């Protein structure tokens, strides 16, 4: 079981890190065990569907409804303010779910006007 969790965490980490290398406004911390990955989606102030993303909750709703990703803002763990940092879990997802989710995540980020570096 640990090997499968590590495989899924590494895939999610690698996918988000690849987006960062591409120049998209994301950040992640190397997985440190358990079933969670910490990631920042630096979308505050960007526009999605004609609405400005002003809070972590705006980002959370966008990624849930448009990318199918359920994420938990760091405020749930006591962090003050809207920072774009979230916790993602790989406990109940498969590798195909992760691969497809990363594609949808990238598309949503691009739809917010975040262009890859050229």
HELIX and SHEET records of a PDB file:
HELIX    1   1 UNK A    2  UNK A   21  1                                  20    
HELIX    2   2 UNK A   56  UNK A   67  1                                  12    
HELIX    3   3 UNK A   74  UNK A   77  5                                   4    
HELIX    4   4 UNK A   95  UNK A  111  1                                  17    
SHEET    1   A 4 UNK A  26  UNK A  28  0                                        
SHEET    2   A 4 UNK A  36  UNK A  41 -1                                        
SHEET    3   A 4 UNK A  85  UNK A  89 -1                                        
SHEET    4   A 4 UNK A  72  UNK A  73 -1                                        
SHEET    1   B 2 UNK A  47  UNK A  48  0                                        
SHEET    2   B 2 UNK A  51  UNK A  52 -1                                        
END                                                                             
